[in-house]
Amino acid sequence: MKKIFVLFALIWLFNPLIAAKVDTVSVYSGSMKRNLKSCVITPVSYAQTGKPYPAVYLLMGYALNYADWLKYFPDLKQLADRYNTIIVCANSGYSSWYFDSPVDSSMKFETYVTKELVQYIDISYNTIKDRKGRAVTGLSMGGHGALYLSIKHQDVFGAAGSMSGGLDIRPFPSNWDLPKRLGEQKNFPDNWEKNTVINLLHLLGNHDLSILIDCGVDDFFIAVNRAVHEKMLYLNIKHDYIERPGGHTMEYWNNALQYQMLFFDIFFKSQNS
């Protein structure tokens, strides 16, 4: 009995040493002429197998950033371990909306995420260097960003998700620094029309992108999520769509992320088995 107790004590003591590893990396953005920090989580098996791993890119919401993923999502490292997946918590630029701003040359987060960050991760980590091994999702502003980037760059990402995403920005002309990124809607209507997810759906005609959209029924973005869902049905675009009780909260997103990671795991296994 004493030996068994000692064994369990040793397992408990050294368990933190065999958990997923978190790196904070600084990636130089040539398009914005500055360094941007992100977090990279590698599963415990990463150092043991030597095989290439799929990567899920996480995009944070307005006024939050890469470090907030680990702050507000306590299961993140366990999810990396469970699905043997590298998780990249990307820099959000606070209010970038993840497009290359047509009015502010210092905000080019579409280029940063899809080219500069992906290239850095593929060089620095043993990844599956193909759309078959990359997925992107995010919450709120990041949900918009994930679908916006994946739809426009289907050569980079093979799967995408959105959690409570602002999938049509046009009903919110004064919110979340959007006028700073696109110009005032009344003065620059084309910028708003060209950079909202709902107007990009026609680019999904080849049905190659695996998509999961999730939004709570009490969320202020539920109407635009339903509109995107209905338009995708009309266009016969394959996708998964979830509505559940809940609002625009961390509690909802912690639950939603579990579904997103399972969805991506199924995608990765279907592409790389």
MARMIBA-241197 format. One record per residue (C-alpha): residue number from 0; residue in one letter; z, y, x. Coordinates in nm, 4 decimals, padded with zeros to 6 digits. Layout:
N
+------+--------+----------+----------+----------+
: kelo : drenmi :       c3 :       c2 :       c1 :
+------+--------+----------+----------+----------+
:  NUM :      A :        Z :        Y :        X :
...
+------+--------+----------+----------+----------+
This chain:
273
+------+--------+----------+----------+----------+
: kelo : drenmi :       c3 :       c2 :       c1 :
+------+--------+----------+----------+----------+
:    0 :      M :  00.0000 :  00.0000 :  00.0000 :
:    1 :      K :  00.0848 :  00.2370 :  00.2836 :
:    2 :      K : -00.2576 :  00.1778 :  00.4467 :
:    3 :      I : -00.4348 :  00.2511 :  00.1165 :
:    4 :      F : -00.2396 :  00.5757 :  00.0793 :
:    5 :      V : -00.3311 :  00.6836 :  00.4325 :
:    6 :      L : -00.6986 :  00.6017 :  00.3663 :
:    7 :      F : -00.7071 :  00.8171 :  00.0516 :
:    8 :      A : -00.5253 :  01.0951 :  00.2347 :
:    9 :      L : -00.7872 :  01.0943 :  00.5099 :
:   10 :      I : -01.0719 :  01.0994 :  00.2550 :
:   11 :      W : -00.9113 :  01.3970 :  00.0803 :
:   12 :      L : -00.8516 :  01.5766 :  00.4112 :
:   13 :      F : -01.2030 :  01.5412 :  00.5474 :
:   14 :      N : -01.3980 :  01.5664 :  00.2193 :
:   15 :      P : -01.4740 :  01.9413 :  00.2686 :
:   16 :      L : -01.6434 :  01.8486 :  00.5969 :
:   17 :      I : -01.9010 :  01.6308 :  00.4211 :
:   18 :      A : -01.9878 :  01.8661 :  00.1351 :
:   19 :      A : -02.3080 :  02.0665 :  00.0949 :
:   20 :      K : -02.3608 :  02.3288 :  00.3657 :
:   21 :      V : -02.4092 :  02.7000 :  00.2926 :
:   22 :      D : -02.6041 :  02.9276 :  00.5278 :
:   23 :      T : -02.6389 :  03.3021 :  00.4888 :
:   24 :      V : -02.9748 :  03.3951 :  00.6354 :
:   25 :      S : -03.1358 :  03.7302 :  00.7092 :
:   26 :      V : -03.5086 :  03.7387 :  00.6397 :
:   27 :      Y : -03.7241 :  04.0231 :  00.7630 :
:   28 :      S : -03.9605 :  04.1569 :  00.5001 :
:   29 :      G : -04.2719 :  04.2983 :  00.6634 :
:   30 :      S : -04.3859 :  04.4354 :  00.3290 :
:   31 :      M : -04.0652 :  04.6385 :  00.2848 :
:   32 :      K : -03.9813 :  04.6890 :  00.6549 :
:   33 :      R : -03.6216 :  04.5691 :  00.6230 :
:   34 :      N : -03.3994 :  04.2636 :  00.6520 :
:   35 :      L : -03.2771 :  04.0972 :  00.3338 :
:   36 :      K : -02.9981 :  03.8409 :  00.3104 :
:   37 :      S : -03.0141 :  03.5206 :  00.1070 :
:   38 :      C : -02.8031 :  03.2030 :  00.0833 :
:   39 :      V : -02.9370 :  02.8551 :  00.1502 :
:   40 :      I : -02.7474 :  02.5468 :  00.0331 :
:   41 :      T : -02.8409 :  02.2138 :  00.1905 :
:   42 :      P : -02.7067 :  01.8891 :  00.0426 :
:   43 :      V : -02.4741 :  01.6635 :  00.2392 :
:   44 :      S : -02.7557 :  01.4114 :  00.2888 :
:   45 :      Y : -02.9817 :  01.6721 :  00.4521 :
:   46 :      A : -02.8404 :  01.6208 :  00.8026 :
:   47 :      Q : -02.8551 :  01.2436 :  00.7708 :
:   48 :      T : -03.2003 :  01.1439 :  00.6464 :
:   49 :      G : -03.4549 :  01.3533 :  00.8362 :
:   50 :      K : -03.6854 :  01.3520 :  00.5347 :
:   51 :      P : -03.8342 :  01.6667 :  00.3747 :
:   52 :      Y : -03.6458 :  01.8041 :  00.0742 :
:   53 :      P : -03.7553 :  01.9888 : -00.2394 :
:   54 :      A : -03.6293 :  02.3448 : -00.2842 :
:   55 :      V : -03.5133 :  02.5333 : -00.5911 :
:   56 :      Y : -03.5191 :  02.9135 : -00.5666 :
:   57 :      L : -03.2595 :  03.0981 : -00.7763 :
:   58 :      L : -03.3165 :  03.4587 : -00.8869 :
:   59 :      M : -03.0153 :  03.6641 : -00.9939 :
:   60 :      G : -02.9967 :  03.9189 : -01.2742 :
:   61 :      Y : -02.9746 :  04.2975 : -01.2771 :
:   62 :      A : -02.6982 :  04.4578 : -01.0654 :
:   63 :      L : -02.6101 :  04.1224 : -00.9060 :
:   64 :      N : -02.7305 :  03.9615 : -00.5841 :
:   65 :      Y : -02.7671 :  03.6404 : -00.3853 :
:   66 :      A : -02.3948 :  03.5952 : -00.3042 :
:   67 :      D : -02.3033 :  03.6095 : -00.6732 :
:   68 :      W : -02.4547 :  03.2661 : -00.7297 :
:   69 :      L : -02.1769 :  03.1040 : -00.5283 :
:   70 :      K : -01.9201 :  03.3414 : -00.6779 :
:   71 :      Y : -01.9975 :  03.2671 : -01.0418 :
:   72 :      F : -02.1432 :  02.9147 : -01.0263 :
:   73 :      P : -01.8778 :  02.6811 : -00.8842 :
:   74 :      D : -02.0936 :  02.3691 : -00.9322 :
:   75 :      L : -02.3813 :  02.4932 : -00.7171 :
:   76 :      K : -02.2998 :  02.2889 : -00.4066 :
:   77 :      Q : -02.2370 :  01.9781 : -00.6154 :
:   78 :      L : -02.5756 :  02.0248 : -00.7822 :
:   79 :      A : -02.7438 :  02.0381 : -00.4406 :
:   80 :      D : -02.5692 :  01.7111 : -00.3524 :
:   81 :      R : -02.6359 :  01.5441 : -00.6861 :
:   82 :      Y : -03.0095 :  01.6082 : -00.6791 :
:   83 :      N : -03.0615 :  01.6048 : -00.3003 :
:   84 :      T : -03.2237 :  01.9459 : -00.3240 :
:   85 :      I : -03.2144 :  02.2588 : -00.1114 :
:   86 :      I : -03.1046 :  02.5583 : -00.3188 :
:   87 :      V : -03.2152 :  02.9058 : -00.2100 :
:   88 :      C : -03.0269 :  03.2001 : -00.3610 :
:   89 :      A : -03.2761 :  03.4811 : -00.3123 :
:   90 :      N : -03.2046 :  03.8492 : -00.2629 :
:   91 :      S : -03.2538 :  04.0361 : -00.5905 :
:   92 :      G : -03.2908 :  04.3913 : -00.4648 :
:   93 :      Y : -03.0301 :  04.4835 : -00.7283 :
:   94 :      S : -03.2923 :  04.5877 : -00.9852 :
:   95 :      S : -03.6257 :  04.4749 : -00.8436 :
:   96 :      W : -03.7451 :  04.2760 : -01.1483 :
:   97 :      Y : -03.9222 :  04.0674 : -00.8816 :
:   98 :      F : -04.2598 :  04.2386 : -00.8940 :
:   99 :      D : -04.4278 :  04.4652 : -00.6415 :
:  100 :      S : -04.3509 :  04.8039 : -00.7890 :
:  101 :      P : -04.6642 :  05.0110 : -00.8513 :
:  102 :      V : -04.4622 :  05.3333 : -00.8205 :
:  103 :      D : -04.2121 :  05.2514 : -00.5435 :
:  104 :      S : -04.3539 :  05.1061 : -00.2219 :
:  105 :      S : -04.0041 :  05.0147 : -00.0993 :
:  106 :      M : -03.9705 :  04.7500 : -00.3735 :
:  107 :      K : -04.2096 :  04.4608 : -00.3138 :
:  108 :      F : -04.0095 :  04.1602 : -00.4240 :
:  109 :      E : -04.3075 :  03.9620 : -00.5496 :
:  110 :      T : -04.4450 :  03.9567 : -00.1961 :
:  111 :      Y : -04.0986 :  03.8991 : -00.0523 :
:  112 :      V : -04.0101 :  03.5927 : -00.2601 :
:  113 :      T : -04.3488 :  03.4194 : -00.2849 :
:  114 :      K : -04.4647 :  03.4793 :  00.0717 :
:  115 :      E : -04.1984 :  03.6003 :  00.3130 :
:  116 :      L : -03.8947 :  03.4093 :  00.1872 :
:  117 :      V : -04.0831 :  03.0868 :  00.1112 :
:  118 :      Q : -04.2465 :  03.0978 :  00.4538 :
:  119 :      Y : -03.9092 :  03.1522 :  00.6232 :
:  120 :      I : -03.7491 :  02.8618 :  00.4343 :
:  121 :      D : -04.0385 :  02.6273 :  00.5115 :
:  122 :      I : -04.0224 :  02.7133 :  00.8821 :
:  123 :      S : -03.6443 :  02.7022 :  00.9118 :
:  124 :      Y : -03.5684 :  02.3969 :  00.6946 :
:  125 :      N : -03.7169 :  02.0522 :  00.6452 :
:  126 :      T : -03.8804 :  02.1184 :  00.3093 :
:  127 :      I : -04.1652 :  01.9719 :  00.1079 :
:  128 :      K : -04.4150 :  02.2411 :  00.1983 :
:  129 :      D : -04.6123 :  02.2259 : -00.1230 :
:  130 :      R : -04.5868 :  02.3404 : -00.4853 :
:  131 :      K : -04.4914 :  01.9810 : -00.5676 :
:  132 :      G : -04.1622 :  02.0427 : -00.3887 :
:  133 :      R : -04.0826 :  02.3968 : -00.5071 :
:  134 :      A : -03.9277 :  02.5296 : -00.8265 :
:  135 :      V : -03.7905 :  02.8689 : -00.9261 :
:  136 :      T : -03.5513 :  02.9787 : -01.1983 :
:  137 :      G : -03.3220 :  03.2676 : -01.2722 :
:  138 :      L : -03.1043 :  03.4400 : -01.5266 :
:  139 :      S : -03.1730 :  03.7596 : -01.7222 :
:  140 :      M : -03.3849 :  03.9780 : -01.4888 :
:  141 :      G : -03.4177 :  03.6681 : -01.2727 :
:  142 :      G : -03.5485 :  03.4656 : -01.5658 :
:  143 :      H : -03.8275 :  03.7181 : -01.6052 :
:  144 :      G : -03.8819 :  03.7050 : -01.2295 :
:  145 :      A : -03.9006 :  03.3265 : -01.2152 :
:  146 :      L : -04.1705 :  03.2990 : -01.4825 :
:  147 :      Y : -04.3537 :  03.6098 : -01.3589 :
:  148 :      L : -04.3753 :  03.4797 : -01.0017 :
:  149 :      S : -04.4535 :  03.1185 : -01.0914 :
:  150 :      I : -04.7264 :  03.2108 : -01.3398 :
:  151 :      K : -04.8928 :  03.4448 : -01.0905 :
:  152 :      H : -04.8406 :  03.2090 : -00.7954 :
:  153 :      Q : -04.8976 :  02.8580 : -00.9264 :
:  154 :      D : -05.0103 :  02.7610 : -00.5773 :
:  155 :      V : -04.6530 :  02.8258 : -00.4564 :
:  156 :      F : -04.4331 :  02.6878 : -00.7380 :
:  157 :      G : -04.4936 :  02.3731 : -00.9400 :
:  158 :      A : -04.2032 :  02.4186 : -01.1825 :
:  159 :      A : -04.0184 :  02.7173 : -01.3254 :
:  160 :      G : -03.7338 :  02.8003 : -01.5569 :
:  161 :      S : -03.5766 :  03.0935 : -01.7312 :
:  162 :      M : -03.2188 :  03.1365 : -01.8516 :
:  163 :      S : -03.1830 :  03.4253 : -02.0990 :
:  164 :      G : -03.4817 :  03.5915 : -01.9374 :
:  165 :      G : -03.6157 :  03.9347 : -02.0301 :
:  166 :      L : -03.9559 :  03.7801 : -02.0915 :
:  167 :      D : -04.1014 :  04.0888 : -02.2558 :
:  168 :      I : -03.9819 :  04.4126 : -02.0981 :
:  169 :      R : -04.1729 :  04.6482 : -02.3286 :
:  170 :      P : -03.9031 :  04.6708 : -02.6002 :
:  171 :      F : -03.6614 :  04.8086 : -02.3379 :
:  172 :      P : -03.8305 :  05.1242 : -02.2004 :
:  173 :      S : -03.5112 :  05.2901 : -02.0756 :
:  174 :      N : -03.3039 :  04.9962 : -01.9544 :
:  175 :      W : -03.2063 :  04.8332 : -01.6241 :
:  176 :      D : -03.3976 :  05.0705 : -01.3910 :
:  177 :      L : -03.7312 :  04.9563 : -01.5322 :
:  178 :      P : -03.8691 :  05.3144 : -01.5372 :
:  179 :      K : -03.7888 :  05.3357 : -01.1634 :
:  180 :      R : -03.9952 :  05.0235 : -01.0976 :
:  181 :      L : -04.2887 :  05.0875 : -01.3340 :
:  182 :      G : -04.2776 :  05.4571 : -01.4174 :
:  183 :      E : -04.1950 :  05.5918 : -01.7626 :
:  184 :      Q : -04.3544 :  05.3707 : -02.0251 :
:  185 :      K : -04.5155 :  05.6618 : -02.2103 :
:  186 :      N : -04.6764 :  05.7870 : -01.8875 :
:  187 :      F : -04.7689 :  05.4505 : -01.7305 :
:  188 :      P : -04.8301 :  05.2096 : -02.0196 :
:  189 :      D : -05.0640 :  04.9889 : -01.8140 :
:  190 :      N : -04.7859 :  04.9137 : -01.5639 :
:  191 :      W : -04.5706 :  04.7811 : -01.8475 :
:  192 :      E : -04.8505 :  04.5798 : -02.0035 :
:  193 :      K : -04.9543 :  04.4151 : -01.6768 :
:  194 :      N : -04.6047 :  04.3266 : -01.5558 :
:  195 :      T : -04.4462 :  04.1609 : -01.8581 :
:  196 :      V : -04.4356 :  03.7818 : -01.8761 :
:  197 :      I : -04.5607 :  03.7552 : -02.2329 :
:  198 :      N : -04.8912 :  03.9123 : -02.1289 :
:  199 :      L : -04.9440 :  03.6668 : -01.8414 :
:  200 :      L : -04.9405 :  03.3469 : -02.0445 :
:  201 :      H : -05.3192 :  03.3232 : -02.0525 :
:  202 :      L : -05.3011 :  03.2394 : -01.6808 :
:  203 :      L : -05.1399 :  02.9053 : -01.7707 :
:  204 :      G : -05.4574 :  02.7541 : -01.9075 :
:  205 :      N : -05.4614 :  02.4668 : -01.6565 :
:  206 :      H : -05.1195 :  02.3401 : -01.7800 :
:  207 :      D : -05.0139 :  02.2622 : -01.4216 :
:  208 :      L : -04.6847 :  02.4542 : -01.4269 :
:  209 :      S : -04.3790 :  02.2703 : -01.5637 :
:  210 :      I : -04.1710 :  02.5229 : -01.7592 :
:  211 :      L : -03.8228 :  02.5219 : -01.9158 :
:  212 :      I : -03.7096 :  02.8260 : -02.1173 :
:  213 :      D : -03.3471 :  02.8492 : -02.2355 :
:  214 :      C : -03.1776 :  03.1293 : -02.4316 :
:  215 :      G : -02.8661 :  03.1581 : -02.6445 :
:  216 :      V : -02.9052 :  03.2445 : -03.0124 :
:  217 :      D : -02.6604 :  03.5355 : -02.9750 :
:  218 :      D : -02.8405 :  03.6827 : -02.6723 :
:  219 :      F : -03.0058 :  04.0253 : -02.6968 :
:  220 :      F : -03.3141 :  03.8676 : -02.5354 :
:  221 :      I : -03.3469 :  03.5933 : -02.7986 :
:  222 :      A : -03.6239 :  03.7743 : -02.9893 :
:  223 :      V : -03.8478 :  03.8091 : -02.6828 :
:  224 :      N : -03.7799 :  03.4474 : -02.5816 :
:  225 :      R : -03.8807 :  03.3296 : -02.9266 :
:  226 :      A : -04.1933 :  03.5442 : -02.9101 :
:  227 :      V : -04.2934 :  03.3872 : -02.5771 :
:  228 :      H : -04.2228 :  03.0387 : -02.7138 :
:  229 :      E : -04.4362 :  03.1037 : -03.0229 :
:  230 :      K : -04.7211 :  03.2429 : -02.8162 :
:  231 :      M : -04.7107 :  02.9424 : -02.5849 :
:  232 :      L : -04.7280 :  02.7115 : -02.8873 :
:  233 :      Y : -05.0241 :  02.9093 : -03.0201 :
:  234 :      L : -05.1992 :  02.8833 : -02.6821 :
:  235 :      N : -05.1132 :  02.5117 : -02.6620 :
:  236 :      I : -04.9240 :  02.5603 : -02.3350 :
:  237 :      K : -04.6910 :  02.2705 : -02.2583 :
:  238 :      H : -04.3301 :  02.3746 : -02.2027 :
:  239 :      D : -03.9716 :  02.2868 : -02.2901 :
:  240 :      Y : -03.7717 :  02.5332 : -02.4968 :
:  241 :      I : -03.3976 :  02.5359 : -02.5675 :
:  242 :      E : -03.1851 :  02.7470 : -02.8010 :
:  243 :      R : -02.8101 :  02.6900 : -02.8156 :
:  244 :      P : -02.5057 :  02.8825 : -02.9381 :
:  245 :      G : -02.4111 :  03.1471 : -02.6850 :
:  246 :      G : -02.4836 :  03.4915 : -02.5504 :
:  247 :      H : -02.5716 :  03.6736 : -02.2296 :
:  248 :      T : -02.2781 :  03.5317 : -02.0340 :
:  249 :      M : -02.1895 :  03.3429 : -01.7174 :
:  250 :      E : -02.0423 :  03.0669 : -01.9329 :
:  251 :      Y : -02.3820 :  03.0144 : -02.0973 :
:  252 :      W : -02.5701 :  03.0222 : -01.7672 :
:  253 :      N : -02.3360 :  02.7747 : -01.5978 :
:  254 :      N : -02.4242 :  02.5292 : -01.8731 :
:  255 :      A : -02.7946 :  02.6202 : -01.8682 :
:  256 :      L : -02.8223 :  02.5660 : -01.4931 :
:  257 :      Q : -02.7250 :  02.2012 : -01.5391 :
:  258 :      Y : -03.0329 :  02.1502 : -01.7603 :
:  259 :      Q : -03.2553 :  02.3464 : -01.5241 :
:  260 :      M : -03.1607 :  02.1357 : -01.2219 :
:  261 :      L : -03.2102 :  01.8101 : -01.4140 :
:  262 :      F : -03.5513 :  01.9345 : -01.5317 :
:  263 :      F : -03.6535 :  02.0162 : -01.1742 :
:  264 :      D : -03.5250 :  01.6829 : -01.0445 :
:  265 :      I : -03.7464 :  01.5005 : -01.2949 :
:  266 :      F : -04.0413 :  01.7170 : -01.1873 :
:  267 :      F : -03.9841 :  01.6557 : -00.8150 :
:  268 :      K : -03.9555 :  01.2815 : -00.8638 :
:  269 :      S : -04.2739 :  01.2720 : -01.0712 :
:  270 :      Q : -04.4651 :  01.4559 : -00.7974 :
:  271 :      N : -04.3194 :  01.3030 : -00.4832 :
:  272 :      S : -04.2403 :  00.9394 : -00.5668 :
+------+--------+----------+----------+----------+
